[in-house]
Amino acid sequence: MLRTDRTATVLLGILTTVLVGWTLHIGAGILQPLVIAILLTTLLQPVVRALARLWVPPAVTVILLASLLFFGLAQMGIVLNQRIQAFVDPLTGWAGIIDQVKVRFDDPANSQFDALMIYLLNAAKDVQWQRIAGDLVGSGFDFTKGLFLVVIYMLFLFAEQAVFKRKILAIAGEHHDDAAEVLTTIGRGLQRYLGVKTVISLMTGVLCYAVLQALEIPFALLFGFLTFLLNYIPTFGSIIAGCFPTLTALATGDSPAFQVTVVIATYLAVNITLGSVIEPKILGRELNLSPLIVVLSVVVWAGLWGVVGAFLAVPLTAAAQIVLASQETTRPLAVMLSSGPPREDGLLHRIGRGRREREDEAPAGEGEGAGPPRKAAGE
C-alpha cells in the first residue's frame, strides 16, 4: 500500500510539473511582465525605504522611480534595437563579418582545422539572429507594450505589497511564522543577488567596452552593452558575449592575432575576476544553487520563455528552492538543488533551524505544530 502511494505521488508530481510547464509556456506573454515587475519591485524596495527615512513619501518615490524606469528603458530599447538591426544587416553586419572570417580560413590545403572552422562559421551564419534579437528587444510596439505593463504592475505591487503580505500570512494560518520567514528570505536573497549582479554586470560591460574601443573594434558599444545584459545569464551569457567581439576582431582587425588575443584575454580576465571571485565573495551563501542546477535552469527557462527566461532563470530557481526548503516534505528537493549539504551558515540550514526552534518552543500539551498565540493578520 505504501509503495502504491509513493508511485501515485511520483506520477502526480510528474503530471503537475508538465501542466505547470505548459501553463508557463502558453501564458508567457502575461506572466513575463508580471515576474519582471516583481523582481524590479523587490530590487527597488530598499531605495523606497531609504528615501522614506529621509521624509520622502513612498508614493512620490515610487512614481518617480517608475517614470525614470519607463523612459530610461524605452530610450535604451530604441538605441539597442537600432544597433542590433545594423548588426544583423546581411551585408555590413554579422553575415559580412562571418564571410570575412571564412576568407582567412580558406586554405588551399584544406586542413581539418580549417574545414572545422568553416563548418562552425557557416552554422553561426545560419543562426536566426534576427529572431533572437526580436525575442530580446522585440518590435517597437511589443517592447513599449511590455514595458508599459511592467511599470503598471510595479505601481500596483508597491501600492499593495503590505496588504498582499498580510493576505499570504493569513492564508498560512498556523504556519504564519514559516510563511513570514520564507517571504523575508526570498526578498532579501533576490535583493542581494540582483543588486550585486547588476553592479558586476555593469563593471564587466564597461571594462570590456573600454578595451574594444581602444582596439577600434566595430560595434564596440553594442558589444559592451550586450556583455552587460548577457552577464545576467550564467555560463552561456559570458561565452556568447565573448564570441561576437572575437570574431569581429578576427574579421576586421589590422593585426587580427594580436587583437583576438587581447579580446579573449580581456573577457577571460574580467569574467574570472569579477564573476568567479568577487561576485561569490559578496553574495556569500545567499543563493546556494548547484552549478549543474544553474545550467539546467537556464536551459529549461530558455525553452519555456526564450531569451527572457534565460535572464530570469536563476532568480526564479532560487525562489523555488527557498519555498521548497520551507516544508519538510519538499526539503530534500531543495537540498538536491543546492551545491551541497546544508551548512550552519547556509540558507537551507537557517530556514530549517528556524522551523525546529519554533516547534521546540511550543508549550507542552499543545498539538503538534501549535505555537504561541498569534495576533490576527490585520493587527
C-alpha positions as CSV (number, residue, x, y, z in Angstrom):
1,M,0.0,0.0,0.0
2,L,2.8,2.4,0.9
3,R,4.6,1.6,-2.3
4,T,1.4,2.3,-4.3
5,D,1.0,5.6,-2.6
6,R,4.6,6.6,-3.4
7,T,4.1,5.6,-7.1
8,A,0.9,7.7,-7.3
9,T,2.7,10.6,-5.7
10,V,5.6,10.5,-8.2
11,L,3.2,10.2,-11.1
12,L,1.1,13.1,-9.8
13,G,4.3,15.2,-9.3
14,I,5.4,14.5,-12.9
15,L,1.9,15.3,-14.3
16,T,1.8,18.5,-12.2
17,T,5.2,19.6,-13.4
18,V,4.2,19.0,-17.1
19,L,1.0,21.0,-16.6
20,V,2.8,23.9,-14.8
21,G,5.4,24.0,-17.6
22,W,2.7,24.0,-20.3
23,T,0.9,26.8,-18.5
24,L,4.1,28.9,-18.1
25,H,4.9,28.4,-21.8
26,I,1.4,29.3,-23.0
27,G,1.0,32.2,-20.6
28,A,4.4,33.7,-21.2
29,G,3.1,36.9,-22.7
30,I,1.1,37.5,-19.5
31,L,3.4,36.2,-16.9
32,Q,6.7,37.6,-18.1
33,P,5.9,41.3,-17.4
34,L,4.5,40.3,-14.0
35,V,7.6,38.4,-13.0
36,I,9.9,41.2,-14.2
37,A,7.8,43.7,-12.3
38,I,8.0,41.6,-9.1
39,L,11.8,41.4,-9.4
40,L,12.2,45.1,-10.1
41,T,9.9,45.9,-7.2
42,T,12.0,43.7,-4.9
43,L,15.2,45.3,-6.2
44,L,13.9,48.9,-5.7
45,Q,12.3,48.3,-2.3
46,P,15.4,49.3,-0.3
47,V,15.5,52.6,-2.2
48,V,11.9,53.4,-1.3
49,R,12.6,52.6,2.4
50,A,15.9,54.6,2.4
51,L,14.1,57.7,1.0
52,A,11.2,57.2,3.4
53,R,13.7,57.6,6.3
54,L,14.6,61.0,4.7
55,W,11.0,62.1,4.8
56,V,10.3,61.5,1.2
57,P,6.8,60.0,0.8
58,P,6.9,56.4,-0.6
59,A,4.2,57.3,-3.2
60,V,6.4,60.1,-4.6
61,T,9.4,57.8,-4.7
62,V,7.5,55.0,-6.4
63,I,6.1,57.3,-9.1
64,L,9.5,58.9,-9.7
65,L,11.2,55.5,-10.0
66,A,8.5,54.2,-12.3
67,S,8.8,57.2,-14.6
68,L,12.6,57.1,-14.7
69,L,12.5,53.4,-15.4
70,F,10.0,53.7,-18.2
71,F,11.7,56.5,-20.1
72,G,15.2,55.2,-19.4
73,L,14.4,51.6,-20.6
74,A,12.4,53.0,-23.5
75,Q,15.4,55.1,-24.7
76,M,17.7,52.2,-24.1
77,G,15.5,49.8,-26.0
78,I,15.4,52.2,-29.0
79,V,19.1,52.6,-29.2
80,L,19.7,48.9,-28.7
81,N,17.2,48.0,-31.3
82,Q,18.8,50.3,-33.8
83,R,22.3,48.9,-33.2
84,I,21.1,45.3,-33.3
85,Q,19.4,46.0,-36.6
86,A,22.6,47.3,-38.0
87,F,24.5,44.3,-36.6
88,V,22.2,41.8,-38.3
89,D,22.3,43.6,-41.6
90,P,23.0,40.9,-44.3
91,L,25.7,43.0,-46.0
92,T,27.5,45.0,-43.4
93,G,26.6,43.2,-40.2
94,W,27.1,39.7,-38.8
95,A,26.8,37.8,-42.1
96,G,29.5,40.1,-43.7
97,I,31.8,39.5,-40.6
98,I,31.4,35.8,-41.0
99,D,32.2,35.9,-44.7
100,Q,35.4,37.9,-43.9
101,V,36.5,35.4,-41.3
102,K,35.8,32.5,-43.6
103,V,38.3,34.1,-46.1
104,R,41.0,33.9,-43.5
105,F,40.5,30.1,-43.2
106,D,40.2,29.5,-46.9
107,D,43.4,27.5,-47.0
108,P,44.0,25.6,-50.3
109,A,45.5,22.8,-48.2
110,N,42.0,22.4,-46.6
111,S,43.3,21.2,-43.3
112,Q,40.9,19.5,-40.9
113,F,41.1,22.6,-38.6
114,D,40.2,24.9,-41.4
115,A,37.3,22.6,-42.5
116,L,36.0,22.6,-38.9
117,M,36.2,26.3,-38.7
118,I,34.4,26.8,-41.9
119,Y,31.6,24.4,-40.8
120,L,31.2,26.3,-37.4
121,L,31.2,29.7,-39.2
122,N,28.5,28.5,-41.6
123,A,26.5,27.3,-38.6
124,A,26.9,30.6,-36.9
125,K,25.9,32.5,-40.0
126,D,22.7,30.4,-40.4
127,V,21.5,31.2,-36.8
128,Q,18.4,33.3,-36.9
129,W,19.9,36.2,-35.1
130,Q,17.0,38.4,-36.3
131,R,14.5,36.3,-34.4
132,I,16.8,36.1,-31.3
133,A,17.1,39.9,-31.4
134,G,13.3,40.2,-31.7
135,D,12.9,38.0,-28.6
136,L,15.4,40.2,-26.7
137,V,14.1,43.6,-27.7
138,G,11.0,42.9,-29.8
139,S,9.3,45.3,-32.2
140,G,8.7,48.9,-31.1
141,F,5.1,48.2,-30.3
142,D,5.7,44.9,-28.4
143,F,8.6,46.4,-26.4
144,T,6.6,49.5,-25.4
145,K,3.5,47.4,-24.5
146,G,5.6,45.0,-22.4
147,L,7.4,47.9,-20.7
148,F,4.1,49.7,-20.0
149,L,2.7,46.6,-18.4
150,V,5.8,46.2,-16.2
151,V,5.5,49.7,-15.0
152,I,1.8,49.4,-14.3
153,Y,2.4,46.1,-12.4
154,M,5.2,47.8,-10.4
155,L,2.9,50.6,-9.3
156,F,0.2,48.2,-8.1
157,L,2.8,45.9,-6.4
158,F,4.3,48.8,-4.5
159,A,0.8,50.0,-3.5
160,E,-0.5,46.6,-2.3
161,Q,2.7,44.9,-1.1
162,A,1.8,45.3,2.6
163,V,-1.8,44.1,2.1
164,F,-0.6,41.2,-0.1
165,K,1.9,40.1,2.5
166,R,-0.8,40.1,5.2
167,K,-3.1,38.1,2.9
168,I,-0.4,35.4,2.4
169,L,0.2,35.3,6.2
170,A,-3.5,35.0,6.8
171,I,-3.7,32.1,4.3
172,A,-0.8,30.4,6.0
173,G,-2.8,30.0,9.2
174,E,-0.8,28.2,11.9
175,H,2.3,28.3,9.6
176,H,2.2,32.1,9.9
177,D,5.8,32.3,11.1
178,D,7.1,30.0,8.4
179,A,5.4,32.0,5.6
180,A,6.8,35.2,7.0
181,E,10.3,33.8,7.1
182,V,10.0,32.5,3.5
183,L,8.8,35.8,2.2
184,T,11.6,37.7,4.0
185,T,14.2,35.2,2.9
186,I,13.1,35.4,-0.8
187,G,13.0,39.2,-0.7
188,R,16.4,39.5,1.0
189,G,18.1,36.9,-1.3
190,L,16.7,38.4,-4.5
191,Q,17.6,42.0,-3.5
192,R,21.2,41.0,-2.8
193,Y,21.5,38.8,-5.9
194,L,20.0,41.3,-8.3
195,G,21.9,44.3,-6.7
196,V,25.3,42.6,-6.8
197,K,24.7,41.1,-10.3
198,T,23.7,44.5,-11.7
199,V,26.9,46.1,-10.3
200,I,29.1,43.3,-11.5
201,S,27.5,43.2,-14.9
202,L,27.8,47.0,-15.3
203,M,31.5,46.8,-14.4
204,T,32.0,43.9,-16.8
205,G,30.3,45.7,-19.7
206,V,32.2,49.0,-19.1
207,L,35.6,47.3,-18.9
208,C,35.1,45.2,-22.0
209,Y,33.8,48.2,-23.9
210,A,36.8,50.3,-23.0
211,V,39.2,47.6,-24.3
212,L,37.2,47.1,-27.5
213,Q,37.0,50.8,-28.1
214,A,40.8,51.1,-27.6
215,L,41.3,48.3,-30.1
216,E,38.9,50.1,-32.5
217,I,36.7,47.0,-32.9
218,P,33.5,47.8,-34.8
219,F,30.2,47.7,-32.8
220,A,32.2,48.2,-29.6
221,L,29.3,50.0,-27.8
222,L,26.8,47.3,-28.8
223,F,29.2,44.5,-27.6
224,G,29.8,46.3,-24.3
225,F,26.0,46.6,-23.8
226,L,25.4,43.0,-24.8
227,T,28.1,42.0,-22.4
228,F,26.3,43.8,-19.6
229,L,23.0,42.2,-20.4
230,L,24.3,38.7,-21.1
231,N,26.3,38.6,-17.9
232,Y,22.9,38.0,-16.1
233,I,22.8,34.6,-17.9
234,P,25.2,32.2,-16.1
235,T,27.9,30.4,-18.1
236,F,26.2,30.8,-21.5
237,G,26.0,34.5,-21.4
238,S,29.7,35.1,-20.9
239,I,30.6,32.7,-23.7
240,I,28.2,34.3,-26.2
241,A,29.2,37.8,-25.2
242,G,32.8,37.0,-25.9
243,C,32.2,35.3,-29.3
244,F,30.9,38.3,-31.1
245,P,33.8,40.7,-30.5
246,T,36.3,37.9,-31.0
247,L,35.0,37.1,-34.5
248,T,34.7,40.7,-35.3
249,A,38.3,41.4,-34.4
250,L,39.4,38.4,-36.4
251,A,37.5,39.7,-39.5
252,T,38.2,43.4,-39.4
253,G,41.4,43.8,-37.4
254,D,44.6,45.1,-38.9
255,S,46.6,42.8,-36.6
256,P,44.0,40.0,-36.0
257,A,46.2,37.7,-34.0
258,F,47.1,40.4,-31.5
259,Q,43.5,41.9,-31.3
260,V,41.9,38.5,-30.9
261,T,44.3,37.5,-28.2
262,V,43.7,40.8,-26.3
263,V,39.9,40.4,-26.6
264,I,39.9,36.8,-25.4
265,A,42.3,37.6,-22.5
266,T,40.2,40.6,-21.5
267,Y,36.9,38.7,-21.4
268,L,38.5,35.8,-19.5
269,A,40.2,38.1,-17.0
270,V,37.2,40.2,-16.4
271,N,34.7,37.3,-16.0
272,I,37.1,35.3,-13.9
273,T,37.9,38.2,-11.6
274,L,34.5,39.7,-11.2
275,G,32.2,36.8,-11.9
276,S,34.1,33.9,-10.3
277,V,36.0,35.6,-7.5
278,I,34.5,38.9,-6.4
279,E,30.8,38.1,-7.0
280,P,30.7,34.8,-5.0
281,K,32.5,36.5,-2.1
282,I,30.0,39.3,-2.0
283,L,26.9,37.1,-2.4
284,G,28.3,34.5,0.1
285,R,25.7,31.7,0.5
286,E,22.5,33.7,-0.1
287,L,21.8,31.7,-3.3
288,N,23.3,28.2,-2.7
289,L,22.4,26.7,-6.1
290,S,24.4,23.8,-7.6
291,P,26.3,24.9,-10.8
292,L,24.6,22.0,-12.7
293,I,21.2,23.2,-11.5
294,V,22.0,26.7,-12.6
295,V,22.9,25.5,-16.1
296,L,19.8,23.2,-16.3
297,S,17.6,26.1,-15.0
298,V,18.9,28.3,-17.8
299,V,18.2,25.6,-20.4
300,V,14.7,24.9,-19.0
301,W,13.6,28.5,-18.6
302,A,15.0,29.4,-22.0
303,G,12.9,26.6,-23.5
304,L,9.8,27.9,-21.8
305,W,10.2,31.7,-22.1
306,G,13.0,32.2,-24.7
307,V,15.7,34.8,-24.1
308,V,13.7,36.4,-21.3
309,G,13.5,33.0,-19.5
310,A,17.3,32.7,-19.6
311,F,17.7,36.0,-17.8
312,L,15.1,35.1,-15.2
313,A,16.3,31.5,-14.6
314,V,18.5,32.0,-11.5
315,P,16.1,34.3,-9.5
316,L,13.1,32.0,-10.3
317,T,15.0,28.8,-9.4
318,A,16.4,30.4,-6.2
319,A,12.9,31.5,-5.1
320,A,11.6,27.9,-5.8
321,Q,14.4,26.5,-3.7
322,I,13.5,28.7,-0.7
323,V,9.9,27.7,-1.0
324,L,10.8,24.0,-1.2
325,A,13.1,24.4,1.8
326,S,10.3,25.7,4.0
327,Q,8.4,22.4,4.0
328,E,9.7,19.1,5.5
329,T,8.2,17.1,2.7
330,T,9.9,19.1,-0.1
331,R,13.1,19.9,1.8
332,P,15.0,17.0,0.1
333,L,14.3,18.6,-3.3
334,A,15.7,21.9,-2.0
335,V,18.9,20.1,-0.8
336,M,19.2,18.5,-4.2
337,L,19.1,21.9,-5.9
338,S,21.8,23.2,-3.6
339,S,25.6,23.0,-4.1
340,G,26.0,20.7,-1.1
341,P,24.6,19.5,2.2
342,P,23.1,22.4,4.3
343,R,25.8,24.3,6.2
344,E,25.4,26.0,9.5
345,D,25.8,29.4,7.8
346,G,23.8,28.4,4.7
347,L,20.3,29.4,3.6
348,L,18.7,25.9,3.9
349,H,20.1,25.4,7.4
350,R,18.7,28.8,8.6
351,I,15.2,28.0,7.3
352,G,15.2,24.5,8.8
353,R,16.6,25.7,12.1
354,G,14.0,28.5,12.4
355,R,11.2,25.9,12.0
356,R,12.7,23.5,14.5
357,E,13.3,26.3,17.1
358,R,9.6,27.3,16.8
359,E,8.5,23.7,17.2
360,D,10.7,23.3,20.3
361,E,9.3,26.4,21.9
362,A,5.7,25.3,21.6
363,P,4.1,24.9,25.0
364,A,3.8,21.4,26.3
365,G,0.3,19.9,25.9
366,E,-0.5,21.7,22.7
367,G,-0.9,19.9,19.4
368,E,1.9,19.4,17.0
369,G,2.7,22.5,15.1
370,A,1.0,24.6,17.6
371,G,2.9,27.6,18.9
372,P,2.4,30.8,20.9
373,P,-0.8,32.6,20.3
374,R,-0.5,34.7,17.2
375,K,-2.0,38.1,16.5
376,A,-4.6,38.4,13.9
377,A,-3.4,39.2,10.4
378,G,-4.8,42.7,10.5
379,E,-3.4,43.6,13.9
